[in-house]
Amino acid sequence: MSKSTVQLDVRQAMWSRRNVLKASAGVLAGIMGAQWLPSLADELSVPHIVVVGGGFGGATVAKYLKLWGKDTVKVTLIEPNAQFMSPIMSGMVITGQLEADRISFGYDRLRDVHGVTWVQDRVTAIDSVAKTVTLEGTEGAVVEPLAYDRLILSPGIDFVDVPGWDPLKLPHAWGSRAQADLLQAQLNAFPEGGVFVINVPTYPFRCPPGPYERASAVADYLRVKNKNAQVVVLDTQPDIFVENSLFHALYDELGVQYRGNSKITAVNSGQDDGSGRSVTFVTLTRNELGEVTGQSEPETLNAHVINLIPDNKAAPILYAAGLLDANQLWAPIHPLTYRSTVVGKEAIYILGDSIESAQSKAGQMANAQAKVCADAMLRELAGQPIYEHPITTAGGFAALTQTKVNWIGVSYAYDPAANNGAGDMVRTHFASAPEPSEIHWQPMLQWANNLFADTFG
Ligand SMILES: Cc1cc2nc3c(=O)[nH]c(=O)nc-3n(C[C@H](O)[C@H](O)[C@H](O)COP(=O)(O)OP(=O)(O)OC[C@H]3O[C@@H](n4cnc5c(N)ncnc54)[C@H](O)[C@@H]3O)c2cc1C
C-alpha cells in the first residue's frame, strides 16, 4: 500500500457527531442512565474537577465529564503539550507510511465545543490535604496553586532506568513525537548490512503486542529498502506471549532472530554518529512456575539502531504525590471508580497505563476507563449509587508489514471476588484477526478515526 493511500481523515471524523456517538455507545451499557443532573443545580457549589494529562485517559474523562455533567461541573485539563501525538498508529509514522500530523491532536474541540478549560502547563506537585496542584509555569512566572474538589490523573508511563541509556541516541519511540521522529531518522539512515535490535520489556507494559508488531514492521521496512539487515528481538518473557504462532511464522518469513528469556542489563548509547552502540543482556533461567531462578553471564551485541523499550512504570507525578511507593510499579485504584486506594488520597482518581489492574495498558482501555470514572464521579457528586457492572474493551490494529494489518480485541468485566476479594476487572473475551491481511486496512483507519474522534473531538 502506498503512503498516499494511508491517510487518516481524523479531522473529518472529529467533526462528525455521528462518529463520536458511535464510538462512545458500545463501551458502557447502563452508564447513561445516571440521574445526577437535578441534585447538582446550585451553580455556587459547582465542583471543580482538575484532570492532569491530555492523552487517551485524560482527554476522554475531561470531555465526558462535561458532556454528561454539563454546567454542573467545572473541568480543567492540564497538559503541557499543545499537540498530543497518538502512540496508536505511530508505528506507521516510523516506517514512513503515515504523516505524524495525521495522528496529532490539540485541545480546541474540548475547549470550544465541550467547555473544558485547558491550561498548558505541567503539574509538579500535589497537596492532597489542601487539595491543590502546583504548576511548573513558564520561566520566571509565579503560578498560584490550582485548587480542586476532585483530581483525576492520567499521566501515561515512565521507564525503569537502564545503565548507559541515553534516549536521545537509543529511542524508545513508545510515546512522543520526538522519539518517533528520531527512530524514523535512524531507520532512514540505516546502513547496508546493519543490525537492528529491539527488546520486549517485562510484562505488564504499554501495548502488549506492540514490540512484537514493531519488530516485524521494521524488518519488513528494511527488507523493502534492500538493507540486508539483521533484526534481533530480545524478549524478557520466555516466549512470545501475544499471538505466538503468528509472530513466530512472520519472524521466520522475515528472517528475524528471536531470543526469549533475554533481559537487557546495560547499554552503550554510543556516539552522535551512531557508532559504538551495543546492548548487554543475560539469558534468564526459570522454574516450572515460570519464576526466574538464575541468569547466564552477560553477552554484548553491537547494533546500528537500538529501539530500547525499558521496563515500564507509573508516571513520575504519581510517585511524587505518594500514590504509590518507590518499590511499586503501578498505582493502586478501585476499578468501579478509579479512585486511589491509598489512605488520605480519596479525592484523587487515576486512569490509564499507570494503574495497577489486570486490564491491558491500551489507549482504548484508558478511554473506556475514563467513561467509567466520569460516570462514577458524577453519580457520587449527586449522592447516587455507582454502577457496579462496568465493561471495558480495547482493540489494537497494527501494520505488521508494509501491506498486512492485524487486529486483536479484548474485553473485561468487573468481578468483586477478583484481586483477593478487593475487586478487579477480569478478562472475559479475546478475539483476533484470522490472519494478517490487506483487507484490515480500512477497518483499521475507521477504528482509529472513531477512537480519536471520541477522545479529542
Ligand atoms: C507503538 C504503540 C502502539 C499502540 N497501539 C495501540 C492500539 O492499537 N490500541 C490501543 O488501545 N492502545 C495502543 N497503544 C497504547 C496507548 O497509546 C496507551 O495505552 C495510551 O496512550 C495510555 O493512555 P494514558 O492516558 O494512560 O497516557 P497517555 O495517552 O500517554 O497520556 C499521558 C499525557 O499526560 C501528560 N502528562 C504526563 N505528566 C504530566 C504532568 N505532570 N502534568 C501534566 N501533564 C502530564 C503527557 O504529556 C501526556 O500527554 C499503543 C502504544 C504504542 C507505544
The ligand as an SDF file (V2000), in Angstrom:
LIG
                    3D

 53 58  0  0  0  0  0  0  0  0999 V2000
    3.5660    1.7410   19.3350 C   0  0  0  0  0  0  0  0  0  0  0  0
    2.3060    1.7700   20.1410 C   0  0  0  0  0  0  0  0  0  0  0  0
    1.1130    1.2890   19.5960 C   0  0  0  0  0  0  0  0  0  0  0  0
   -0.0510    1.3070   20.3350 C   0  0  0  0  0  0  0  0  0  0  0  0
   -1.1990    0.8010   19.7700 N   0  0  0  0  0  0  0  0  0  0  0  0
   -2.3360    0.7740   20.4800 C   0  0  0  0  0  0  0  0  0  0  0  0
   -3.5360    0.2650   19.8990 C   0  0  0  0  0  0  0  0  0  0  0  0
   -3.5720   -0.2130   18.7500 O   0  0  0  0  0  0  0  0  0  0  0  0
   -4.6710    0.2850   20.6560 N   0  0  0  0  0  0  0  0  0  0  0  0
   -4.6970    0.7840   21.9240 C   0  0  0  0  0  0  0  0  0  0  0  0
   -5.7580    0.8130   22.5360 O   0  0  0  0  0  0  0  0  0  0  0  0
   -3.5630    1.2850   22.5050 N   0  0  0  0  0  0  0  0  0  0  0  0
   -2.3900    1.2750   21.8290 C   0  0  0  0  0  0  0  0  0  0  0  0
   -1.2360    1.7870   22.4020 N   0  0  0  0  0  0  0  0  0  0  0  0
   -1.2320    2.1790   23.8410 C   0  0  0  0  0  0  0  0  0  0  0  0
   -1.7400    3.5910   24.1210 C   0  0  0  0  0  0  0  0  0  0  0  0
   -1.0480    4.5400   23.3690 O   0  0  0  0  0  0  0  0  0  0  0  0
   -1.5960    3.9090   25.6200 C   0  0  0  0  0  0  0  0  0  0  0  0
   -2.1020    2.8220   26.3520 O   0  0  0  0  0  0  0  0  0  0  0  0
   -2.3420    5.1890   25.9890 C   0  0  0  0  0  0  0  0  0  0  0  0
   -1.7300    6.2900   25.3550 O   0  0  0  0  0  0  0  0  0  0  0  0
   -2.3950    5.3710   27.5100 C   0  0  0  0  0  0  0  0  0  0  0  0
   -3.1840    6.4900   27.8220 O   0  0  0  0  0  0  0  0  0  0  0  0
   -2.8600    7.3780   29.1170 P   0  0  0  0  0  0  0  0  0  0  0  0
   -3.9340    8.3890   29.2220 O   0  0  0  0  0  0  0  0  0  0  0  0
   -2.5690    6.4840   30.2600 O   0  0  0  0  0  0  0  0  0  0  0  0
   -1.4580    8.0950   28.7660 O   0  0  0  0  0  0  0  0  0  0  0  0
   -1.0660    8.9760   27.5030 P   0  0  0  0  0  0  0  0  0  0  0  0
   -2.0180    8.7620   26.4020 O   0  0  0  0  0  0  0  0  0  0  0  0
    0.3860    8.7230   27.2700 O   0  0  0  0  0  0  0  0  0  0  0  0
   -1.2410   10.4700   28.0100 O   0  0  0  0  0  0  0  0  0  0  0  0
   -0.4590   10.9770   29.0620 C   0  0  0  0  0  0  0  0  0  0  0  0
   -0.4320   12.5140   28.9790 C   0  0  0  0  0  0  0  0  0  0  0  0
   -0.1120   13.0390   30.2610 O   0  0  0  0  0  0  0  0  0  0  0  0
    0.7280   14.1510   30.0990 C   0  0  0  0  0  0  0  0  0  0  0  0
    1.4430   14.3350   31.3650 N   0  0  0  0  0  0  0  0  0  0  0  0
    2.3260   13.4900   31.9510 C   0  0  0  0  0  0  0  0  0  0  0  0
    2.7610   14.0040   33.1200 N   0  0  0  0  0  0  0  0  0  0  0  0
    2.1320   15.1890   33.2800 C   0  0  0  0  0  0  0  0  0  0  0  0
    2.1790   16.1970   34.3080 C   0  0  0  0  0  0  0  0  0  0  0  0
    2.9720   16.0750   35.3810 N   0  0  0  0  0  0  0  0  0  0  0  0
    1.3950   17.3160   34.1650 N   0  0  0  0  0  0  0  0  0  0  0  0
    0.5950   17.4580   33.0640 C   0  0  0  0  0  0  0  0  0  0  0  0
    0.5170   16.5200   32.0630 N   0  0  0  0  0  0  0  0  0  0  0  0
    1.2880   15.4110   32.1840 C   0  0  0  0  0  0  0  0  0  0  0  0
    1.6080   13.7930   28.9150 C   0  0  0  0  0  0  0  0  0  0  0  0
    2.1580   14.9630   28.3090 O   0  0  0  0  0  0  0  0  0  0  0  0
    0.6030   13.0480   28.0140 C   0  0  0  0  0  0  0  0  0  0  0  0
    0.0110   13.9290   27.0890 O   0  0  0  0  0  0  0  0  0  0  0  0
   -0.0500    1.8120   21.6590 C   0  0  0  0  0  0  0  0  0  0  0  0
    1.1410    2.3070   22.2160 C   0  0  0  0  0  0  0  0  0  0  0  0
    2.3030    2.2810   21.4760 C   0  0  0  0  0  0  0  0  0  0  0  0
    3.5770    2.8110   22.0810 C   0  0  0  0  0  0  0  0  0  0  0  0
  1  2  1  0
  2  3  1  0
  2 52  2  0
  3  4  2  0
  4  5  1  0
  4 50  1  0
  5  6  2  0
  6  7  1  0
  6 13  1  0
  7  8  2  0
  7  9  1  0
  9 10  1  0
 10 11  2  0
 10 12  1  0
 12 13  2  0
 13 14  1  0
 14 15  1  0
 14 50  1  0
 15 16  1  0
 16 17  1  0
 16 18  1  0
 18 19  1  0
 18 20  1  0
 20 21  1  0
 20 22  1  0
 22 23  1  0
 23 24  1  0
 24 25  2  0
 24 26  1  0
 24 27  1  0
 27 28  1  0
 28 29  2  0
 28 30  1  0
 28 31  1  0
 31 32  1  0
 32 33  1  0
 33 34  1  0
 33 48  1  0
 34 35  1  0
 35 36  1  0
 35 46  1  0
 36 37  1  0
 36 45  1  0
 37 38  2  0
 38 39  1  0
 39 40  1  0
 39 45  2  0
 40 41  1  0
 40 42  2  0
 42 43  1  0
 43 44  2  0
 44 45  1  0
 46 47  1  0
 46 48  1  0
 48 49  1  0
 50 51  2  0
 51 52  1  0
 52 53  1  0
M  END
$$$$
